[in-house]
Amino acid sequence: MTTAQAASPQPESAPAPAAALQTPSVLRRLAALTYEGVLLFGVVMLAGWLYSTLTQMRDARIGVTGLQLFLLAVLAIYFTWFWSHGGQTVAMRAWHVRLVDTAGRPVSQLRALARFALAWLWFAPALAAAHFGGLHGPAIFGVLLAGVAGYAALARLHPQRQFWHDAVCSTRLITWRPKPTGAKVKPAPSPAA
């Protein structure tokens, strides 16, 4: 192998070495999920404003299903695009977490969309229980928190500690830190006095 071949970066579709596929801790993944929720608050607020402005929605009770479907589409586009273009959302980048397929390659848009759909397993059972239980206000938050904690605990049953929607979609979350860019610049020697 020549030095030019050794210096060239691996193509984006090349699988990562097995040593690079370390699973981040569940707490770090939950921290990234929490940070993602904070960031998505702004995305959802902007999308909701856009929808209500474009549809001239004057009453919040009318058109709420359309708004919910629009927000679901916005979230699907957000996650699918970020996961299929670099494997990281802003929150995942901050917490050094990356989404790849089981071989360590970037995921396709279709696989990212499937993962988005199955990721609702975090919330769907708790939301259904809150709905059918007639819960309101803080009780819904408590049920959601318990549901997310229970789903996260299920990762302990997976051999690589992955979440089950990742296992179904043949994806995985790995610890990923960017390579340092550029060479260190040595200070110029000071002139002799």
Disulfide bonds with the S-S distance in Angstrom:
none
